[in-house]
Amino acid sequence: MEILFFGSLVAVLFVVYDSFGNFFGYWTDLITIAPFTPNFFGDIFTVVPLISMLIYQYTSSWRSFILVS
């Protein structure tokens, strides 16, 4: 339950972070593949939380968690 909550928190924080960055123009896509903006599901809701949950599960201390992250 704790790891699932951590992954959900990472997903929400990453969506907010990415949305602010796109809105204020801190990063942009110079070349667009499609004429529409793709959804967040591919990378933000699956890959980033999954990697974060695996790091959280398999590190033994906070120091190693921060170093791996």
C-alpha positions in Angstrom: 0.0 0.0 0.0 2.8 2.4 0.8 4.6 1.8 -2.5 1.4 2.3 -4.4 0.8 5.6 -2.6 4.3 6.7 -3.4 3.9 5.9 -7.1 0.6 7.8 -7.2 2.2 10.8 -5.5 5.1 10.7 -8.0 2.7 10.6 -10.9 0.7 13.6 -9.7 3.8 15.6 -8.9 5.3 14.9 -12.2 2.1 15.9 -14.1 2.0 19.2 -12.2 5.7 19.8 -12.8 5.5 19.0 -16.6 2.3 21.1 -17.0 3.9 24.2 -15.4 7.0 23.7 -17.5 5.0 23.5 -20.7 2.7 26.4 -19.8 5.5 28.8 -18.9 7.6 27.8 -21.8 10.6 26.4 -19.9 10.7 23.5 -22.4 9.0 23.0 -25.7 8.9 20.5 -28.5 10.7 21.9 -31.4 9.6 19.2 -33.7 6.1 17.8 -33.4 5.3 14.3 -34.7 1.5 14.8 -34.6 -0.6 17.9 -35.0 -2.1 17.3 -31.5 -0.6 17.0 -28.1 -0.2 13.4 -27.0 -1.7 12.3 -23.7 0.3 11.9 -20.5 -0.5 8.2 -20.1 2.5 6.8 -22.0 5.4 8.1 -19.9 4.1 10.2 -17.0 1.5 7.7 -15.6 3.4 4.5 -16.3 7.2 4.7 -16.8 8.1 7.4 -14.3 6.0 6.1 -11.3 7.1 2.5 -12.1 10.8 3.4 -12.0 10.3 5.5 -8.9 8.5 2.6 -7.1 11.2 0.2 -8.0 13.9 2.5 -6.7 11.9 3.0 -3.5 11.4 -0.7 -3.0 14.9 -1.9 -3.7 17.0 0.7 -1.9 17.8 0.1 1.8 18.5 3.6 3.0 17.5 7.2 2.3 21.0 8.0 1.2 21.0 5.3 -1.5 17.5 6.3 -2.5 18.5 9.8 -3.1 21.7 8.8 -4.9 19.8 6.4 -7.3 17.1 8.9 -7.9 
